[in-house]
């Protein structure tokens, strides 16, 4: 690892230093009489140096002074002096800038859009410092990590934690581009006379009044960004999608993007590129969310009024993320306004929410607090399902975020999240689950080039299940998982084109697979208390984001992870061999005391993403990710449920790991009005987990003996066409993908489908999403969302026979050899905004939505009764209209 780190750092230093060394060399050729542009191109190639200029300045110009014996800068200055230009050395490159003082004698009245930085008395042709602050135009909140870029010089920087930036620039006339993820780009024409300050406010594209713009990111980010497989959606975009019962859902909104799917009707669990729900790392302000659902997936765990950014990495993500092999969902909560008090919320047919924010100490400390609650019983009673008609359900959650600016270089944020769900199924089965999360983040700026982030977080997810349907089989079952985490990241901007992130992460994990207890005096259920599992996961990482030239950029990193499973715990030894017919029996066990090492694993996780600009508005991207996963979600359903639980890797369960490759083409058309992307991916999965036939997962302390591990692979093509501007805008996403598994062994009980590849539970070859928004007027927007997907795989009985008094004995097909019917659904919504006057104290909007417009009875699952007859379960088999009023109150 030390060699790799030193090599990366040395290489970065070497590349950034090449230009300086080459400038000192004397040119050997004359170039006299040659075309000037041809001569400059030859000098760049032969001396490995970059020279920036506008070609149209030199059309038809010849070299008038011999280059032999001169430095590059001397040669250029002698040949461009008559053109009133001058060669300026800047960060290892040479920039030709205007040398005519009259070009800078410009008053603002001459061009109202021109910004003049500095005063008239400053010297020309010097490299000066331009500073400023970038803020959110809606609330004046500093934008962290906003981009400041001058394309003609190919230089740029990002803002610090206070929104401040500093950029060294040769005196001259330029276009500075200001941008930030989820905000509109803002190009500014500037004349830089001397060192000076320029502050900028950016606005979300969807807040423009002259036209409705739906943008999931900076409008050129799909082409320019280095990282492959990144999907970003700002919350304003998410809020414009049609909703179920008026509840905005960030997770469901992501499933309209290519490569991201869901397994069933109203499931907030999601699948990325053929992966499983438990293979997604879900973070909210750095704390892990283990179950991102309310009411079995009717709603997600995230309050849209609190969310700032939603970023999903469809590969492993940068090296500072790890622990899951499918994706990383990184959700950031916004800061509260530190100048004004505001209240916002919404009232709907099944849920309501309220958010308050404001200053604790003006411009120093702020708070943001929000909560949601539901009243969904009337909805359950209206569904076409007898069990749900006699059920009851409710949930609540609460978020809070505090910000304290210690100084200009330090600030602290604390985030809290509490949630609770109750679901009573048919009066005899009770499910209760909840999350308690906390994170504390300290950000420190050391200087213009260096900053650090320390994040401490805790996650506590608990589940209680009970059933009284049968007095003899009545039981209570508890399970859950806890996580304590510490993460330190250090960012060093070595160069405007190169930033280095290094750090380490520690996770202490305690998983409770389950505690099964009989309920009532007549229950014959045996009590089972499965030992809690304890583990420590440590990782160190290095990430380098590097512009290797005007066209080529690299985001590369390496992560080394270590996992230690420790006691107290009992580990079983299972029999193996050809004599095992159904499931292996326990032949021995070992008890480990608290802190004793049970097993350990480690792995090196290289990642890189390469972007090459074909033109200013098109690029090719390639990536490779290796990721490890040491904690495994054990579930016998395709959607996230409270009874799912996590098992740690150990003597009977190896870590899963995956290698993913991708290549894609990205193109913007008509000044970013249209965007096109096409990306192919391939993923190999090792030690994928499944069950042997007839495995029991509830309260089974010997479950590890019923698990099998094998190979998996997933591949697919993702295509998206997006229209960003105009009265009609939106996108269409199509994904062709396959997700396959293979379990082959010398022993029959560990072999599935004769050891051949078969469709995993998440294999849905075709997935289509169409999202359209049409601006009917200044305050009226019509939105539509259509989705289609191939039905998921199932195992079905293919024959039966009867004997004696037994009705039928069923013989089943190969595993997942058949599919449920294809899925499709249309949703519509109409948003009516109130007056757009900025001085209005109360602002609101009405949202009218229709979920499942044509009442499609999509199959959530297909199951078979004892006689072999099929039954289809449709959760929402009818149209669901709703109305919601959203409001904002600002003082």
Secondary structure, DSSP 8 states (H G I E B T S, - for coil): -HHHHHHHHHHHHHHHHHHHHHHTSB-----TTSBHHHHHHHHHHHHT-EEE--GGGGTT-B--S--TTSBHHHHHHHHHGGGTEEEEEETTEEEEEE--GGGG---GGG-TTEEEES-TTS-SS-EEEEEEEEEETTT--B-TT-EEEETTTTEEEE--TTSEEEEEEESEEEEEEEE-TTS--EEEEEEE-SSEE--EEE--GGG-SSS----SS-TTHHHH-S-TTEEEEEHHHHHTS--BTTB--HHHHHTTSTTEE-SSTT----EETT--GGGEEEEETTEE-S--EEGGGTEES--TTTEEEEEEESSS-STT--S-SSEEEEEEE----SSS-EEEEEE-SSEEEEEEEEEEETTTEEEEEEEEEE--HHHHHHSS-HHHHT-EEEEEEEEEEEEEEEETTEEEEEEEEEEEEEEEETTTEEEEEEEEEEEEEEEEE-SSSEEEEEEEEEEEEEEEEEE-SSGGG-EEEEEEEEEEEEEEEEEEEEETTEEEEEEEEEEEEEEEEEEEEE-STT-----EE---EEEEEEEEEEEEEEE-SSSEEEEEEEEEEEEEEESSEEEEEE--STT--SS--EEEEEEE-TT-EEEEEEEEEEEEEEEEEEETTEEEEEEEEEEEE-EEEE-SSSS--TT-EEEE-BTTB--EEEEEEEEEEEEEETTTTEEEEEEEEEEEEEEEEEE-TT---TT-TTGGGGEEEEEEEEEEEEEEEEE-SSSEEEEEEEEEEEEEEE---SSGGG-SGGG--EE-TT--SEEEEEEEEEE-SSSEEEEEEEEEE---EE--EEEEEEETTEEEEEEE-STT-EE---EEEEEEEEEEE----TT-SEEEEEEEEEESTT-----SEEEE-TT--EEEE-S--S-EEEEEEEEEEE-
